[in-house]
């Protein structure tokens, strides 16, 4: 497989993952994703931002989130996110430290 085809397939898979998380399963909470998988929608938007920065494109955190979420993050959060209880928050703190803080 040539590099261009590989890149196109990877981009298509990313777009499908985004569609799944944003359109097919928006009720799945970011905190549950982080606690179970070690990443969430915010991680994906951060990785998007990092990829832009690596290519010399200026992109802030909120800009990347708006691109990924398709709207301002606060709007999406108000419509989709629920309050997390203390057990979920403690698990999140651990998952965040293990998957985000130590890795970048």
N, CA, C and O atoms as CSV, one atom per row, in Angstrom:
chain,resi,resn,atom,element,x,y,z
A,1,UNK,N,N,0.858,-1.177,0.000
A,1,UNK,CA,C,0.000,0.000,0.000
A,1,UNK,C,C,0.900,1.235,0.000
A,1,UNK,O,O,1.876,1.308,0.747
A,2,UNK,N,N,0.558,2.191,-0.840
A,2,UNK,CA,C,1.366,3.411,-0.894
A,2,UNK,C,C,0.976,4.346,0.251
A,2,UNK,O,O,-0.087,4.201,0.854
A,3,UNK,N,N,1.861,5.313,0.538
A,3,UNK,CA,C,1.661,6.231,1.662
A,3,UNK,C,C,0.388,7.057,1.525
A,3,UNK,O,O,-0.306,7.274,2.518
A,4,UNK,N,N,0.069,7.516,0.340
A,4,UNK,CA,C,-1.127,8.334,0.134
A,4,UNK,C,C,-2.388,7.538,0.467
A,4,UNK,O,O,-3.283,8.042,1.145
A,5,UNK,N,N,-2.456,6.300,-0.009
A,5,UNK,CA,C,-3.621,5.456,0.274
A,5,UNK,C,C,-3.729,5.187,1.767
A,5,UNK,O,O,-4.821,5.247,2.332
A,6,UNK,N,N,-2.608,4.891,2.406
A,6,UNK,CA,C,-2.607,4.645,3.849
A,6,UNK,C,C,-3.117,5.866,4.598
A,6,UNK,O,O,-3.942,5.746,5.504
A,7,UNK,N,N,-2.626,7.045,4.219
A,7,UNK,CA,C,-3.061,8.291,4.855
A,7,UNK,C,C,-4.558,8.506,4.662
A,7,UNK,O,O,-5.252,8.904,5.597
A,8,UNK,N,N,-5.057,8.247,3.464
A,8,UNK,CA,C,-6.487,8.414,3.194
A,8,UNK,C,C,-7.326,7.442,4.011
A,8,UNK,O,O,-8.381,7.819,4.521
A,9,UNK,N,N,-6.878,6.202,4.145
A,9,UNK,CA,C,-7.606,5.217,4.947
A,9,UNK,C,C,-7.580,5.580,6.424
A,9,UNK,O,O,-8.588,5.439,7.116
A,10,UNK,N,N,-6.438,6.045,6.909
A,10,UNK,CA,C,-6.349,6.480,8.305
A,10,UNK,C,C,-7.274,7.674,8.568
A,10,UNK,O,O,-7.938,7.735,9.602
A,11,UNK,N,N,-7.311,8.612,7.632
A,11,UNK,CA,C,-8.194,9.773,7.778
A,11,UNK,C,C,-9.659,9.337,7.763
A,11,UNK,O,O,-10.464,9.860,8.533
A,12,UNK,N,N,-10.009,8.395,6.906
A,12,UNK,CA,C,-11.384,7.898,6.850
A,12,UNK,C,C,-11.756,7.201,8.161
A,12,UNK,O,O,-12.872,7.360,8.656
A,13,UNK,N,N,-10.827,6.436,8.718
A,13,UNK,CA,C,-11.091,5.767,9.997
A,13,UNK,C,C,-11.274,6.796,11.114
A,13,UNK,O,O,-12.147,6.628,11.966
A,14,UNK,N,N,-10.471,7.849,11.122
A,14,UNK,CA,C,-10.621,8.908,12.121
A,14,UNK,C,C,-11.983,9.578,11.984
A,14,UNK,O,O,-12.672,9.803,12.979
A,15,UNK,N,N,-12.368,9.895,10.755
A,15,UNK,CA,C,-13.672,10.541,10.543
A,15,UNK,C,C,-14.809,9.631,11.020
A,15,UNK,O,O,-15.790,10.106,11.593
A,16,UNK,N,N,-14.673,8.336,10.785
A,16,UNK,CA,C,-15.712,7.397,11.234
A,16,UNK,C,C,-15.739,7.291,12.754
A,16,UNK,O,O,-16.817,7.199,13.342
A,17,UNK,N,N,-14.575,7.301,13.405
A,17,UNK,CA,C,-14.525,7.299,14.866
A,17,UNK,C,C,-15.190,8.553,15.404
A,17,UNK,O,O,-15.969,8.480,16.355
A,18,UNK,N,N,-14.894,9.701,14.810
A,18,UNK,CA,C,-15.517,10.950,15.239
A,18,UNK,C,C,-17.026,10.870,15.089
A,18,UNK,O,O,-17.762,11.246,16.002
A,19,UNK,N,N,-17.494,10.384,13.944
A,19,UNK,CA,C,-18.941,10.246,13.720
A,19,UNK,C,C,-19.556,9.335,14.774
A,19,UNK,O,O,-20.615,9.648,15.318
A,20,UNK,N,N,-18.914,8.225,15.067
A,20,UNK,CA,C,-19.434,7.294,16.057
A,20,UNK,C,C,-19.569,7.957,17.427
A,20,UNK,O,O,-20.592,7.814,18.096
A,21,UNK,N,N,-18.529,8.681,17.836
A,21,UNK,CA,C,-18.544,9.312,19.161
A,21,UNK,C,C,-19.462,10.519,19.233
A,21,UNK,O,O,-20.071,10.770,20.273
A,22,UNK,N,N,-19.570,11.263,18.153
A,22,UNK,CA,C,-20.317,12.510,18.187
A,22,UNK,C,C,-21.774,12.352,17.742
A,22,UNK,O,O,-22.651,13.053,18.248
A,23,UNK,N,N,-22.036,11.456,16.818
A,23,UNK,CA,C,-23.379,11.338,16.264
A,23,UNK,C,C,-24.077,10.046,16.684
A,23,UNK,O,O,-25.246,10.068,17.068
A,24,UNK,N,N,-23.365,8.925,16.611
A,24,UNK,CA,C,-23.986,7.646,16.913
A,24,UNK,C,C,-24.112,7.398,18.415
A,24,UNK,O,O,-25.092,6.804,18.864
A,25,UNK,N,N,-23.130,7.847,19.193
A,25,UNK,CA,C,-23.115,7.566,20.639
A,25,UNK,C,C,-22.755,8.795,21.474
A,25,UNK,O,O,-21.850,8.717,22.305
A,26,UNK,N,N,-23.433,9.920,21.279
A,26,UNK,CA,C,-23.089,11.117,22.058
A,26,UNK,C,C,-23.395,10.967,23.545
A,26,UNK,O,O,-22.871,11.719,24.367
A,27,UNK,N,N,-24.244,9.997,23.893
A,27,UNK,CA,C,-24.585,9.801,25.303
A,27,UNK,C,C,-23.442,9.179,26.111
A,27,UNK,O,O,-23.453,9.232,27.340
A,28,UNK,N,N,-22.469,8.597,25.433
A,28,UNK,CA,C,-21.319,8.039,26.142
A,28,UNK,C,C,-20.500,9.209,26.694
A,28,UNK,O,O,-20.055,10.080,25.947
A,29,UNK,N,N,-20.316,9.209,27.980
A,29,UNK,CA,C,-19.661,10.319,28.655
A,29,UNK,C,C,-18.145,10.278,28.445
A,29,UNK,O,O,-17.542,9.204,28.416
A,30,UNK,N,N,-17.539,11.454,28.299
A,30,UNK,CA,C,-16.085,11.539,28.176
A,30,UNK,C,C,-15.387,10.868,29.354
A,30,UNK,O,O,-14.377,10.189,29.175
A,31,UNK,N,N,-15.917,11.056,30.542
A,31,UNK,CA,C,-15.277,10.491,31.725
A,31,UNK,C,C,-15.270,8.959,31.647
A,31,UNK,O,O,-14.309,8.322,32.078
A,32,UNK,N,N,-16.329,8.373,31.103
A,32,UNK,CA,C,-16.371,6.916,30.960
A,32,UNK,C,C,-15.378,6.438,29.907
A,32,UNK,O,O,-14.729,5.407,30.080
A,33,UNK,N,N,-15.262,7.191,28.819
A,33,UNK,CA,C,-14.247,6.853,27.810
A,33,UNK,C,C,-12.845,6.879,28.417
A,33,UNK,O,O,-12.058,5.953,28.223
A,34,UNK,N,N,-12.546,7.942,29.148
A,34,UNK,CA,C,-11.225,8.077,29.743
A,34,UNK,C,C,-10.977,6.958,30.754
A,34,UNK,O,O,-9.900,6.363,30.779
A,35,UNK,N,N,-11.971,6.681,31.577
A,35,UNK,CA,C,-11.795,5.667,32.609
A,35,UNK,C,C,-11.619,4.268,32.019
A,35,UNK,O,O,-10.880,3.454,32.573
A,36,UNK,N,N,-12.285,3.983,30.910
A,36,UNK,CA,C,-12.208,2.655,30.313
A,36,UNK,C,C,-11.096,2.515,29.277
A,36,UNK,O,O,-10.430,1.482,29.206
A,37,UNK,N,N,-10.900,3.555,28.478
A,37,UNK,CA,C,-9.991,3.436,27.337
A,37,UNK,C,C,-8.726,4.283,27.450
A,37,UNK,O,O,-7.784,4.099,26.679
A,38,UNK,N,N,-8.702,5.207,28.403
A,38,UNK,CA,C,-7.519,6.047,28.551
A,38,UNK,C,C,-7.477,7.224,27.589
A,38,UNK,O,O,-6.449,7.892,27.472
A,39,UNK,N,N,-8.586,7.486,26.898
A,39,UNK,CA,C,-8.696,8.667,26.042
A,39,UNK,C,C,-10.162,9.026,25.933
A,39,UNK,O,O,-11.039,8.216,26.235
A,40,UNK,N,N,-10.422,10.260,25.493
A,40,UNK,CA,C,-11.809,10.706,25.301
A,40,UNK,C,C,-11.850,11.665,24.112
A,40,UNK,O,O,-10.852,11.843,23.412
A,41,UNK,N,N,-12.979,12.263,23.897
A,41,UNK,CA,C,-13.132,13.204,22.790
A,41,UNK,C,C,-12.161,14.376,22.921
A,41,UNK,O,O,-11.618,14.852,21.924
A,42,UNK,N,N,-11.945,14.839,24.154
A,42,UNK,CA,C,-11.006,15.944,24.345
A,42,UNK,C,C,-9.589,15.535,23.955
A,42,UNK,O,O,-8.840,16.347,23.411
A,43,UNK,N,N,-9.216,14.294,24.224
A,43,UNK,CA,C,-7.902,13.805,23.800
A,43,UNK,C,C,-7.802,13.838,22.278
A,43,UNK,O,O,-6.790,14.270,21.727
A,44,UNK,N,N,-8.848,13.384,21.605
A,44,UNK,CA,C,-8.838,13.400,20.147
A,44,UNK,C,C,-8.696,14.815,19.611
A,44,UNK,O,O,-7.967,15.042,18.645
A,45,UNK,N,N,-9.384,15.769,20.228
A,45,UNK,CA,C,-9.244,17.154,19.765
A,45,UNK,C,C,-7.844,17.682,20.058
A,45,UNK,O,O,-7.307,18.468,19.278
A,46,UNK,N,N,-7.244,17.260,21.175
A,46,UNK,CA,C,-5.878,17.682,21.500
A,46,UNK,C,C,-4.893,17.077,20.505
A,46,UNK,O,O,-3.959,17.754,20.075
A,47,UNK,N,N,-5.087,15.817,20.136
A,47,UNK,CA,C,-4.203,15.187,19.154
A,47,UNK,C,C,-4.332,15.883,17.796
A,47,UNK,O,O,-3.350,16.005,17.064
A,48,UNK,N,N,-5.530,16.334,17.466
A,48,UNK,CA,C,-5.758,17.104,16.240
A,48,UNK,C,C,-4.967,18.407,16.306
A,48,UNK,O,O,-4.290,18.787,15.351
A,49,UNK,N,N,-5.065,19.087,17.452
A,49,UNK,CA,C,-4.326,20.334,17.660
A,49,UNK,C,C,-2.818,20.098,17.561
A,49,UNK,O,O,-2.107,20.873,16.922
A,50,UNK,N,N,-2.339,19.042,18.186
A,50,UNK,CA,C,-0.904,18.737,18.141
A,50,UNK,C,C,-0.447,18.456,16.720
A,50,UNK,O,O,0.640,18.879,16.327
A,51,UNK,N,N,-1.258,17.749,15.943
A,51,UNK,CA,C,-0.911,17.476,14.547
A,51,UNK,C,C,-0.838,18.771,13.745
A,51,UNK,O,O,0.040,18.932,12.898
A,52,UNK,N,N,-1.755,19.688,14.013
A,52,UNK,CA,C,-1.719,20.991,13.328
A,52,UNK,C,C,-0.456,21.750,13.701
A,52,UNK,O,O,0.212,22.314,12.836
A,53,UNK,N,N,-0.131,21.765,14.978
A,53,UNK,CA,C,1.058,22.472,15.450
A,53,UNK,C,C,2.322,21.891,14.828
A,53,UNK,O,O,3.224,22.634,14.441
A,54,UNK,N,N,2.390,20.565,14.729
A,54,UNK,CA,C,3.552,19.907,14.104
A,54,UNK,C,C,3.733,20.336,12.657
A,54,UNK,O,O,4.840,20.288,12.121
A,55,UNK,N,N,2.642,20.756,12.028
A,55,UNK,CA,C,2.704,21.186,10.631
A,55,UNK,C,C,2.783,22.699,10.500
A,55,UNK,O,O,2.625,23.246,9.408
A,56,UNK,N,N,3.031,23.374,11.623
A,56,UNK,CA,C,3.218,24.817,11.601
A,56,UNK,C,C,1.939,25.622,11.566
A,56,UNK,O,O,1.974,26.814,11.260
A,57,UNK,N,N,0.800,24.999,11.873
A,57,UNK,CA,C,-0.476,25.701,11.878
A,57,UNK,C,C,-0.807,26.136,13.295
A,57,UNK,O,O,-0.734,25.336,14.228
A,58,UNK,N,N,-1.170,27.389,13.455
A,58,UNK,CA,C,-1.581,27.903,14.761
A,58,UNK,C,C,-2.993,27.426,15.051
A,58,UNK,O,O,-3.914,27.675,14.272
A,59,UNK,N,N,-3.160,26.743,16.170
A,59,UNK,CA,C,-4.486,26.291,16.553
A,59,UNK,C,C,-4.535,26.192,18.067
A,59,UNK,O,O,-3.735,25.482,18.675
A,60,UNK,N,N,-5.462,26.897,18.665
A,60,UNK,CA,C,-5.628,26.840,20.105
A,60,UNK,C,C,-6.483,25.655,20.520
A,60,UNK,O,O,-7.129,25.010,19.695
A,61,UNK,N,N,-6.473,25.388,21.808
A,61,UNK,CA,C,-7.234,24.278,22.383
A,61,UNK,C,C,-8.721,24.394,22.055
A,61,UNK,O,O,-9.341,23.426,21.614
A,62,UNK,N,N,-9.286,25.571,22.272
A,62,UNK,CA,C,-10.719,25.746,22.017
A,62,UNK,C,C,-11.044,25.648,20.527
A,62,UNK,O,O,-12.107,25.148,20.157
A,63,UNK,N,N,-10.131,26.126,19.664
A,63,UNK,CA,C,-10.333,25.999,18.218
A,63,UNK,C,C,-10.385,24.525,17.818
A,63,UNK,O,O,-11.256,24.115,17.050
A,64,UNK,N,N,-9.454,23.736,18.340
A,64,UNK,CA,C,-9.415,22.308,18.023
A,64,UNK,C,C,-10.661,21.605,18.537
A,64,UNK,O,O,-11.216,20.742,17.858
A,65,UNK,N,N,-11.094,21.967,19.720
A,65,UNK,CA,C,-12.318,21.350,20.266
A,65,UNK,C,C,-13.523,21.695,19.413
A,65,UNK,O,O,-14.363,20.835,19.150
A,66,UNK,N,N,-13.619,22.950,18.975
A,66,UNK,CA,C,-14.763,23.332,18.150
A,66,UNK,C,C,-14.754,22.589,16.822
A,66,UNK,O,O,-15.812,22.213,16.317
A,67,UNK,N,N,-13.575,22.373,16.252
A,67,UNK,CA,C,-13.480,21.599,15.009
A,67,UNK,C,C,-13.936,20.172,15.271
A,67,UNK,O,O,-14.732,19.630,14.505
A,68,UNK,N,N,-13.444,19.557,16.338
A,68,UNK,CA,C,-13.794,18.164,16.613
A,68,UNK,C,C,-15.262,18.012,16.993
A,68,UNK,O,O,-15.952,17.139,16.468
A,69,UNK,N,N,-15.744,18.860,17.905
A,69,UNK,CA,C,-17.116,18.744,18.391
A,69,UNK,C,C,-18.145,19.291,17.403
A,69,UNK,O,O,-19.330,18.971,17.499
A,70,UNK,N,N,-17.699,20.111,16.457
A,70,UNK,CA,C,-18.622,20.695,15.493
A,70,UNK,C,C,-19.422,21.852,16.068
A,70,UNK,O,O,-20.397,22.304,15.468
A,71,UNK,N,N,-19.008,22.325,17.223
A,71,UNK,CA,C,-19.663,23.443,17.917
A,71,UNK,C,C,-18.755,23.836,19.071
A,71,UNK,O,O,-17.822,23.099,19.392
A,72,UNK,N,N,-19.002,24.971,19.698
A,72,UNK,CA,C,-18.212,25.300,20.887
A,72,UNK,C,C,-18.347,24.186,21.932
A,72,UNK,O,O,-19.437,23.663,22.163
A,73,UNK,N,N,-17.236,23.842,22.547
A,73,UNK,CA,C,-17.213,22.739,23.510
A,73,UNK,C,C,-18.227,22.943,24.631
A,73,UNK,O,O,-18.902,21.994,25.028
A,74,UNK,N,N,-18.343,24.167,25.147
A,74,UNK,CA,C,-19.283,24.412,26.234
A,74,UNK,C,C,-20.725,24.108,25.818
A,74,UNK,O,O,-21.521,23.655,26.640
A,75,UNK,N,N,-21.065,24.354,24.550
A,75,UNK,CA,C,-22.406,24.036,24.060
A,75,UNK,C,C,-22.629,22.524,24.054
A,75,UNK,O,O,-23.667,22.036,24.502
A,76,UNK,N,N,-21.638,21.791,23.538
A,76,UNK,CA,C,-21.756,20.337,23.499
A,76,UNK,C,C,-21.829,19.770,24.914
A,76,UNK,O,O,-22.645,18.895,25.205
A,77,UNK,N,N,-20.976,20.274,25.776
A,77,UNK,CA,C,-20.941,19.789,27.155
A,77,UNK,C,C,-22.291,20.021,27.844
A,77,UNK,O,O,-22.787,19.141,28.546
A,78,UNK,N,N,-22.873,21.182,27.648
A,78,UNK,CA,C,-24.167,21.485,28.265
A,78,UNK,C,C,-25.267,20.550,27.754
A,78,UNK,O,O,-26.178,20.190,28.500
A,79,UNK,N,N,-25.178,20.166,26.497
A,79,UNK,CA,C,-26.210,19.316,25.907
A,79,UNK,C,C,-25.997,17.835,26.188
A,79,UNK,O,O,-26.967,17.080,26.242
A,80,UNK,N,N,-24.750,17.401,26.368
A,80,UNK,CA,C,-24.465,15.960,26.397
A,80,UNK,C,C,-23.876,15.420,27.692
A,80,UNK,O,O,-24.097,14.255,28.022
A,81,UNK,N,N,-23.150,16.216,28.416
A,81,UNK,CA,C,-22.423,15.693,29.572
A,81,UNK,C,C,-23.269,15.769,30.843
A,81,UNK,O,O,-24.073,16.685,31.015
A,82,UNK,N,N,-23.076,14.803,31.716
A,82,UNK,CA,C,-23.749,14.774,33.008
A,82,UNK,C,C,-22.699,14.881,34.106
A,82,UNK,O,O,-21.509,14.680,33.864
A,83,UNK,N,N,-23.149,15.195,35.301
A,83,UNK,CA,C,-22.231,15.284,36.445
A,83,UNK,C,C,-21.707,13.893,36.790
A,83,UNK,O,O,-22.446,12.909,36.761
A,84,UNK,N,N,-20.438,13.835,37.111
A,84,UNK,CA,C,-19.814,12.567,37.497
A,84,UNK,C,C,-19.749,12.477,39.014
A,84,UNK,O,O,-19.426,13.449,39.696
A,85,UNK,N,N,-20.056,11.311,39.520
A,85,UNK,CA,C,-19.968,11.086,40.955
A,85,UNK,C,C,-18.529,10.966,41.406
A,85,UNK,O,O,-17.622,10.923,40.574
A,86,UNK,N,N,-18.301,10.911,42.720
A,86,UNK,CA,C,-16.945,10.873,43.259
A,86,UNK,C,C,-16.128,9.663,42.811
A,86,UNK,O,O,-14.919,9.781,42.614
A,87,UNK,N,N,-16.762,8.506,42.648
A,87,UNK,CA,C,-16.021,7.316,42.210
A,87,UNK,C,C,-15.523,7.477,40.779
A,87,UNK,O,O,-14.375,7.152,40.474
A,88,UNK,N,N,-16.391,7.981,39.901
A,88,UNK,CA,C,-15.977,8.208,38.513
A,88,UNK,C,C,-14.891,9.279,38.447
A,88,UNK,O,O,-13.938,9.155,37.677
A,89,UNK,N,N,-15.035,10.321,39.248
A,89,UNK,CA,C,-14.041,11.399,39.243
A,89,UNK,C,C,-12.690,10.892,39.726
A,89,UNK,O,O,-11.661,11.264,39.161
A,90,UNK,N,N,-12.669,10.056,40.752
A,90,UNK,CA,C,-11.408,9.492,41.255
A,90,UNK,C,C,-10.768,8.603,40.195
A,90,UNK,O,O,-9.555,8.648,39.994
A,91,UNK,N,N,-11.579,7.795,39.518
A,91,UNK,CA,C,-11.046,6.945,38.446
A,91,UNK,C,C,-10.516,7.799,37.302
A,91,UNK,O,O,-9.489,7.479,36.702
A,92,UNK,N,N,-11.226,8.892,37.001
A,92,UNK,CA,C,-10.772,9.801,35.957
A,92,UNK,C,C,-9.426,10.424,36.321
A,92,UNK,O,O,-8.522,10.476,35.487
A,93,UNK,N,N,-9.291,10.886,37.535
A,93,UNK,CA,C,-8.032,11.503,37.962
A,93,UNK,C,C,-6.874,10.533,37.759
A,93,UNK,O,O,-5.805,10.930,37.296
A,94,UNK,N,N,-7.080,9.274,38.101
A,94,UNK,CA,C,-6.049,8.245,37.915
A,94,UNK,C,C,-5.780,8.024,36.427
A,94,UNK,O,O,-4.623,8.003,36.006
A,95,UNK,N,N,-6.838,7.858,35.625
A,95,UNK,CA,C,-6.682,7.625,34.185
A,95,UNK,C,C,-6.018,8.815,33.504
A,95,UNK,O,O,-5.182,8.637,32.619
A,96,UNK,N,N,-6.386,10.027,33.912
A,96,UNK,CA,C,-5.786,11.222,33.323
A,96,UNK,C,C,-4.296,11.263,33.619
A,96,UNK,O,O,-3.487,11.537,32.733
A,97,UNK,N,N,-3.938,10.992,34.858
A,97,UNK,CA,C,-2.516,11.009,35.244
A,97,UNK,C,C,-1.739,9.968,34.445
A,97,UNK,O,O,-0.634,10.239,33.974
A,98,UNK,N,N,-2.314,8.782,34.295
A,98,UNK,CA,C,-1.624,7.696,33.600
A,98,UNK,C,C,-1.564,7.898,32.092
A,98,UNK,O,O,-0.590,7.488,31.460
A,99,UNK,N,N,-2.574,8.517,31.507
A,99,UNK,CA,C,-2.671,8.575,30.054
A,99,UNK,C,C,-2.420,9.929,29.431
A,99,UNK,O,O,-2.082,10.011,28.250
A,100,UNK,N,N,-2.578,10.995,30.199
A,100,UNK,CA,C,-2.414,12.321,29.622
A,100,UNK,C,C,-1.211,13.016,30.244
A,100,UNK,O,O,-0.313,13.453,29.524
A,101,UNK,N,N,-1.177,13.124,31.551
A,101,UNK,CA,C,-0.104,13.865,32.221
A,101,UNK,C,C,1.252,13.277,31.927
A,101,UNK,O,O,2.187,14.010,31.604
A,102,UNK,N,N,1.380,11.950,32.033
A,102,UNK,CA,C,2.677,11.314,31.828
A,102,UNK,C,C,3.084,11.236,30.372
A,102,UNK,O,O,4.264,11.060,30.066
A,103,UNK,N,N,2.109,11.368,29.455
A,103,UNK,CA,C,2.396,11.206,28.035
A,103,UNK,C,C,2.339,12.506,27.257
A,103,UNK,O,O,2.273,12.469,26.029
A,104,UNK,N,N,2.359,13.595,27.887
A,104,UNK,CA,C,2.381,14.793,27.074
A,104,UNK,C,C,1.620,15.889,27.665
A,104,UNK,O,O,1.548,16.973,27.086
